[in-house]
Amino acid sequence: MTSKSERHETKSQEKWHGPGGLGFATRAIHHGFDRREFSDAGQPPVFLTSTYGFESVEANEAAAALGGKLYGREHNPTTEILEARLANLEGAEAGLVVASGMAAFGALTLSLLSQGDELIVHKTLYVNTVTMVEQGLPRFGIKVVPVDLSNPANLDAAITERTRLVYFETPVNPLSAILDIAAIAERAHARGVKVAVDSTFASPAVQRPIEHGADIVLHSLTKYINGHGDTLGGALLGNAETLHTLHETGLRYITGAAISPLSSFLILRGLKTLTLRMERHSLSALTVARALEVHPAVAWVSYPFLESHPGHAIARKQMSNGSGMLAFGLHAGYEGARSMMNRLGLITRAVSLGDADSLICHPASLIRARQPIRKDAHLVEGVGDDLIRLSVGLEDAEDIIADLRQALEEL
Ligand SMILES: *Cc1c(COP(=O)(O)O)cnc(C)c1O
């Protein structure tokens, strides 16, 4: 992984590396792809193969012994370009790309934690991560300890000698609350505990947790990094040793959740415009957040780069921009959210986020709909039944605001 990306640094590329190295946008377009290795193709080829042939039995044995290319679950050239590029963008030594964000969380926890170990999580998490930590991990004897990490000092009492990992999102899905990566990492490291951050809501164009002390970064590539709503993917980024374990254990035989090389190709294509997209998502989301904040029907708005956000100062410290995610509630509460949602014309009513298209969802309605089939379905801690989550897309901000305004009339 690291060695691979180093091998890609050819002489002619090196001369462009000034003292500060290449900029983020340049690396998002070029890093890790040497076209001379691929018939001078302008874009990375999609390697649709499940296995690799060998010159001889000895070469086959050498590949098996040295972790060379043997089989498509563990190795794919298209995916390896994406891994090298994402690791570079996050400032990590190595990366692993898998089939979805949840596949990444499964590979992470089931590779690094064992029976009797303890995992500390922030009390609010992405809804399926909550199900995994409440119902999945305890079945394997892993104890999960939810803590309110908005006060990092709460970690001190929660860490025991069995604690192996602290895991949280920032911004937190779905409220866009902000947690202080540096403060949490400092307290965890003081007790010898590693920190993993789900940075899906920000993307590396806006926030790079490793620069603030995190050990591992998780992404749902389905969201901003791909950015076009046309594939699923997940990634883990961190040091070479940990990533080797995640690859050789988590992907190879625990989850087996390999990504399709075609998805890796699409995500590499999406990455090329990540920098531009995040600037526009952020600018439009701030504009939308400000418009909602002064609307008489709106009770509250949560957006990290609004001055009214409780985590505003921390957000300014660890994020270069506000990203495109915001949450809000209406004075008309749960019923108001439902009728507003039904009146929208441009913004798509859908789960997921980070697409070019604006997407909106109302978690409380989804939970109520699910309860007849899953009795234990419940709103995640810290999420009210009035909360509406909006992923501000790349349409003209005025059109997004106009759609919201007409839907809020008479509320
Ligand atoms: C969507 C999401 C995930 C899960 O990713 P998938 O690609 O849908 O499996 C994990 N964390 C956060 C914060 C998410 O928004």
The ligand as a Tripos MOL2 file, in Angstrom:
@<TRIPOS>MOLECULE
LIG
   15    15     1     0     0
SMALL
NO_CHARGES

@<TRIPOS>ATOM
      1 C1        -23.9540    6.3820    5.5570 C.3       1 LIG1
      2 C2        -23.0540    6.3910    6.7130 C.ar      1 LIG1
      3 C3        -22.3930    5.2280    7.1220 C.ar      1 LIG1
      4 C4        -22.6110    3.8920    6.4460 C.3       1 LIG1
      5 O1        -22.1300    3.8850    5.1460 O.3       1 LIG1
      6 P1        -22.7320    2.9460    3.9800 P.3       1 LIG1
      7 O2        -21.8360    3.2230    2.8250 O.co2     1 LIG1
      8 O3        -24.1490    3.3770    3.7700 O.co2     1 LIG1
      9 O4        -22.6680    1.5380    4.4580 O.co2     1 LIG1
     10 C5        -21.5370    5.3170    8.1990 C.ar      1 LIG1
     11 N1        -21.3400    6.4770    8.8570 N.ar      1 LIG1
     12 C6        -21.9810    7.6100    8.5020 C.ar      1 LIG1
     13 C7        -21.7320    8.8660    9.2710 C.3       1 LIG1
     14 C8        -22.8680    7.6100    7.4210 C.ar      1 LIG1
     15 O5        -23.5030    8.7320    7.0890 O.3       1 LIG1
@<TRIPOS>BOND
     1     1     2 1
     2     2     3 ar
     3     2    14 ar
     4     3     4 1
     5     3    10 ar
     6     4     5 1
     7     5     6 1
     8     6     7 2
     9     6     8 1
    10     6     9 1
    11    10    11 ar
    12    11    12 ar
    13    12    13 1
    14    12    14 ar
    15    14    15 1
@<TRIPOS>SUBSTRUCTURE
     1 LIG1         1 GROUP 0 **** ****
